[in-house]
Amino acid sequence: MEVFNLLENLEFSSDEEVEEIIYEDEKMRVLRTMSLDQETDYMTQDEDELVILVAGEGSIQTKDGIIKMKVSDCIYIPYGQSHKVVDQDKAVWFCVFIKNK
């Protein structure tokens, strides 16, 4: 087993979000995402997603409105739910994607 610290060796880019795969197999994908101030396009994924804001600031926008996240907040985004990430400021996200077959 290997220990991965979510707040060590952070890499931010002014051009785009930085994603780092922590673990992946046929059932799940685990990422750390780092963002200075980027806003994503709307995403509609074919995976369930569990997202935790580990550091910084960020919000999740859906058709129903904006969900302001604070550090240690967790949100479940079911597959097929259109969403985008906004209002980021040195955001570090821990994301778990559950692959649907």
Backbone torsions as a table, in degrees:
resi	resn	phi	psi	omega
1	MET	NA	151.4	-178.5
2	GLU	-127.2	138.0	178.0
3	VAL	-89.5	134.4	177.4
4	PHE	-123.8	117.3	179.1
5	ASN	-91.4	122.1	-175.0
6	LEU	-68.6	-17.9	-176.2
7	LEU	-110.9	5.2	176.5
8	GLU	-98.8	150.8	175.8
9	ASN	55.7	45.4	179.1
10	LEU	-70.3	140.6	178.9
11	GLU	-128.2	108.2	176.3
12	PHE	-103.7	149.9	177.8
13	SER	-131.3	139.5	176.4
14	SER	-77.2	-13.2	-177.6
15	ASP	-88.1	-38.5	-174.2
16	GLU	-162.0	165.6	173.7
17	GLU	-63.9	150.0	177.4
18	VAL	-111.6	122.1	178.2
19	GLU	-110.3	137.5	178.6
20	GLU	-128.7	122.2	178.7
21	ILE	-76.8	124.0	176.9
22	ILE	-91.4	-40.0	-178.2
23	TYR	-158.5	145.7	174.6
24	GLU	-154.6	137.5	170.7
25	ASP	-144.6	-166.9	-175.7
26	GLU	-71.3	-12.7	-177.1
27	LYS	-108.2	-25.6	-175.2
28	MET	-152.3	161.2	176.7
29	ARG	-136.7	132.5	-178.3
30	VAL	-121.9	126.5	-176.2
31	LEU	-128.0	154.9	162.7
32	ARG	-113.6	127.7	179.4
33	THR	-118.3	133.9	-178.8
34	MET	-122.1	132.1	-176.8
35	SER	-142.2	129.7	176.1
36	LEU	-72.3	-60.4	-175.8
37	ASP	-155.3	17.5	-175.2
38	GLN	-70.8	152.9	171.5
39	GLU	-117.1	128.3	-178.4
40	THR	-83.1	164.9	168.4
41	ASP	-75.5	166.4	173.8
42	TYR	-63.6	136.9	179.3
43	MET	-121.5	138.8	170.9
44	THR	-128.4	104.7	-171.7
45	GLN	-98.8	156.5	176.9
46	ASP	-97.7	24.6	177.7
47	GLU	-130.6	147.7	167.8
48	ASP	-72.6	148.2	-177.2
49	GLU	-135.3	133.1	172.9
50	LEU	-113.4	123.8	-173.6
51	VAL	-124.2	133.3	175.7
52	ILE	-124.4	129.5	173.3
53	LEU	-84.3	112.3	-174.5
54	VAL	-88.2	-34.8	-178.7
55	ALA	-155.7	159.9	176.8
56	GLY	78.9	-153.3	-177.9
57	GLU	-132.6	151.5	175.9
58	GLY	-179.3	159.7	180.0
59	SER	-135.9	154.9	176.0
60	ILE	-111.3	126.4	179.1
61	GLN	-108.4	131.4	174.4
62	THR	-124.7	-179.2	178.1
63	LYS	-64.3	-19.7	-179.1
64	ASP	-88.8	-8.3	179.6
65	GLY	137.8	-166.6	-177.6
66	ILE	-108.8	131.8	177.0
67	ILE	-105.4	107.9	179.2
68	LYS	-76.7	121.8	-178.9
69	MET	-99.7	145.7	171.0
70	LYS	-121.0	163.0	-176.4
71	VAL	-52.1	131.5	179.6
72	SER	82.7	1.9	173.1
73	ASP	-71.8	147.2	-178.5
74	CYS	-128.6	139.7	178.1
75	ILE	-138.1	141.2	176.1
76	TYR	-101.6	126.9	178.5
77	ILE	-116.9	108.8	-178.4
78	PRO	-69.5	152.6	179.6
79	TYR	-58.5	144.1	-178.9
80	GLY	88.6	-10.3	179.7
81	GLN	-81.3	113.9	179.1
82	SER	-72.1	132.7	-178.4
83	HIS	-158.6	162.6	171.8
84	LYS	-144.9	162.7	-178.4
85	VAL	-104.6	130.2	-176.1
86	VAL	-135.0	172.9	173.7
87	ASP	52.4	42.0	-178.6
88	GLN	-87.6	142.9	174.6
89	ASP	-145.3	101.5	-176.3
90	LYS	49.0	49.2	-178.7
91	ALA	-81.2	136.3	172.3
92	VAL	-121.5	118.9	-176.9
93	TRP	-112.4	142.0	171.0
94	PHE	-110.3	118.4	-172.7
95	CYS	-123.9	130.7	176.3
96	VAL	-118.5	121.3	178.6
97	PHE	-106.6	125.3	178.6
98	ILE	-100.7	116.2	-176.2
99	LYS	-75.4	130.1	177.3
100	ASN	-95.7	133.8	-178.9
101	LYS	-101.0	NA	NA
